[in-house]
Every structure is written in structure tokens, then in C-alpha cells.
Amino acid sequence: MTFTIPIENGDAVKIAEAESQRTLYPYVTGTSIVAIKYKDGVLMASDMGGSYGSTLRYKNIERMKAIGKHSLLGASGEISDFQEILRYLDELTLNDNMWDDGNSLGPKEIHNYLTRVMYNRRNKFNPLWNTLVLGGVKNGKSYLGMVSMIGVSFEDDHVATGFGNHLARPILRDEWHADLSFEDGVKLLEKCMRVLLYRDRSAINKLQIAKITEEGVTVSQPYSLKTFWEYSSFHNPTASAEGSW
Amino acid sequence: MSQSAVDVPPKGGFSFDLCKRNDMLTQKGLKAPSFLKTGTTIVGLIFKDGVILGADTRATEGPIVADKNCEKIHYMAPNIYCCGAGTAADTEAVTDMVSSQLRLHRYQTSRDSRVITALTLLKKHLFSYQGHVSAALVLGGVDITGPHLHTIYPHGSTDTLPFATMGSGSLAAMSVFEAKYKEGLTRDEGIKLVAEAICSGIFNDLGSGSNVDICVITKGNKEYLRNYMEPNPRTYVSSKGYSFTKKTEVLLTKITPLLERVEITEVGEAMEE
């Protein structure tokens, strides 16, 4: 990729190459991810849309993937960078398996690895344009954390990325409590995803919910939420205000 | 500069006379004063018998809270109230102006004001200023045609909605509304939902804070509940008040009178020529 070519203006070539390699803007993006801790582990929800600017180009993108036996990674932001991160994690877990010593990487370790990767890329002004949500259960302890594209990393009982920060967080702060049952957890996530569906322009009505417990990861089949549009004010909103809209 | 000595009637629309001078000053390095914004959460919803408006009470000037308990629900008419977000001066001025126009109109027509009258007056004014009057409003009221709720954006566009939120905390408040609004709410349910939405803005948005103001308007009646909820009291207040130690030492009790004023009335010498 960068072998030295003995040219006069060699530096200019190298600099030109370097310039074109940095991530400047995201192209195909995924919207928010919402995740909560519940009684048996972690629940994560995301929709399946990939937007190309203002076009909804891809409608079948799985933005949540299982990592090893104990973790679940969800990503919003640039999809190609997410796929790159999955490759890095594949190498990591492969190396780990080759040791064959009965140990396996837990969510805390993977979260730390991702934080280092994201922060170091940011320092080189070439970020991976993602906000990652990492959830997992190991040895009975559930873990939920988040890393942003500039390397901000923390763990919490409930996290949301992108638009979810503004629309889902207030609901989660009010209504999350420890030891939610599976049904209550799903209902809470669906409540947040429905608000996002109404108010985020890049959301689509095709979502998946992923569950991770001590037993492992299950990602649900895609399904859609019921929406309500029958308010009487929506039927003829300008009945009394002729000429406005 | 034009030499207009004669009284020429103003042409209407925005007067851009001072823009050149402002440009010149910023080029010379003068920083324009930051506006007093109301970085806000304002909401409105229609319930069974009328309209409920809600607002927080924090006014910010950049990162500083300028007013901890300002009033963002403005009076327009006995049956119409308007919440304002954006630049505080703009919301105050525009609502005052339309309020007085509505009163004159009421005198002329001998009828109660209608909400769409206020709506049209506001949107005409804001549009003519092309968004430079930074006022985002939630207008609600009950008139002869029923309860109405509208939002007005700084550029002059309007929406007619069953529930609405504006301001920096609008997303936090809207998430509460989208999750919990239903049609045909009773008065108490409506007030509870509005207070919840404003609290969501207060606690999740940095531009909003302090207390919750609520205004309930029904046919023929209005209730302005100032500081309906105060979820941010001062945490540590000394119950005894401030007490200074009793033993204040007296150092000196001597009264030194000022010198008496003496008037000198001598006849001065005549000045030399």
C-alpha cells in the first residue's frame, strides 16, 4: 500500500495518498440503537435501514451481531466501518480460540478493545464513523456499554445512540428499573422504537430485537410496529383555519 | 446616506439600514452581544374540554442562566394564550403587539377573539421578517368554533396539531407525548401529561430547567397555574436562617462631629486693572 517510490516529489504523492484515505463523511448510515439491561441479561433493538444520504437505500441491514459467546455488538453510523470492525473482532476471537485454553473474551474485554481502536483512529484523524453499543453476559454478570466515534466510552443500565439520545433516553430515564422481565423490557424498547419511527426521518418500520443472556445470543426475526394515525385533528386539521396547513 | 428631509412613509418589511454598519463593526473586531434566548421546552395539547399549555421557566444567555423563573406563557386574549421559545425579546414583543391588535379588533367587532385571528396576525408578521424575528410559538385557545392548538415557526409557517412541542427540549417532551397521548383526556390527565412532558424537557435538556408553568383554557374559563410544579428546590437551606455570633465586640464609642460650616463674607480687594 505505501511502499516508497523513488520519485522527485515523493512526499507529495505520499501526502496525496494519505489525504484520500481519511474518513471525511459517512455515506451509508444506520440510525439509532436502543439497549437496556433486564433481569436475565441485555435487550437491544435496532431497525434494519441503511440510508444513503436522504435515500433509504438498503432495507435489510442487520446492525446487531453476536461476538463470540458472550457479547452482542450493535452499531449506528457508517455501515462499511461497522463491517470493518466486525472483521477486526473476528480476528480477535479467532486468535483467542486458537489458544484453546477454555477462556473466552467477555463483553468487558471487547468493550475495552473497541474503545482503544476507536480512540486511536480518532487520534490519527481517521475515525471509524460509528457509535457502538456493546452488551453481554458473562459469569452471571450483565454488561452494557457504549463507544462513540471519538472514543468516548462508558457503561450504563440503558443506552441509546443517534436520535435515540434525544427521543429514547427521556423515556428510559423515567421508566427503566432494575429486574425488568423479558416482556416488560421488550415493551419498553418497542415504546422507544415507536417514538423513533414517528419522529426520526431515517427510521423504517422493520426492526429486530436481540436478546443476550447467559445461554447465548438470539436475534429475532424482523417485524414491524403498529402505528396510530387516527387522531380526529389529523382528519381535517384545517377545518377551522382555512388556508393554513 | 440618503438625505430624506421630507416625511416619506416607511416602505414596510425589514429595514436593512444598520446591516452595513454592523458588518463594519464585526470586521473591526466588535463581538455582537449574545441574545437572551429562552432555550426552552414549551408544549400544548388538546383535551376533552379545551387546551392545556405548558412551559419551563429558564431563560439562558449563552451558557449562563439569566432568569431562573421567567414567564413564557404570554397573554393574548382572555381566551387565548401563547407560549414562546427562541429569543426572549422577540417572543415578548411579538406577542404583546398581536395581543394589543386583538384587543382593538375586539372593540371594533364586539366579539371574542378567535385563535385563527391571532394565528394569521403572527404568521404575517413573522413571514415579513423572513425568520430574523426568532420567535417559535405554541398558540392555544378556545373560541366560538372550539378549542385550537397551533405551532408557529420563526419563518412564518404554521401547523395545526392535537399536541405540539417547541424549543430545545422539544424532542424530550415530544417523546413523552408520542408515547402517552390519547384523545379525549380529562383535565387532570391532561395536566399530568403536560407536566410530565415539561419535566422531561427540564431534566433531559440543558437549555430548560427550574419550574413548570401550566395554563388551562376551556370554554369561558381560563386558569393560569404559575409555578404549578417546582421540581428543583434549593437543596440545602438553613432552617434557622443566618445567625451571626452574639458576641460582637464594641471597639470604640466616640462621636467625632464634623467641623461647622463657616461662611466668610469679607469684602475682597478690588481687582487690579
Interface residues (C-beta under 8 A of the other chain):
Chain A: H166 L167 A168 R169 P170 I171 R173 D174 K191 C192 R194 V195 Y198 R199 Y231 S232 S233 F234 P237 T238 S240 A241 S244 W245
Chain B: I46 V115 I116 L119 K123 T145 G146 H148 H150 T158 D159 T160 L161 P162 L171 A172 M174 S175 V176 E178 A179 E183 E196 S200 F203 N204
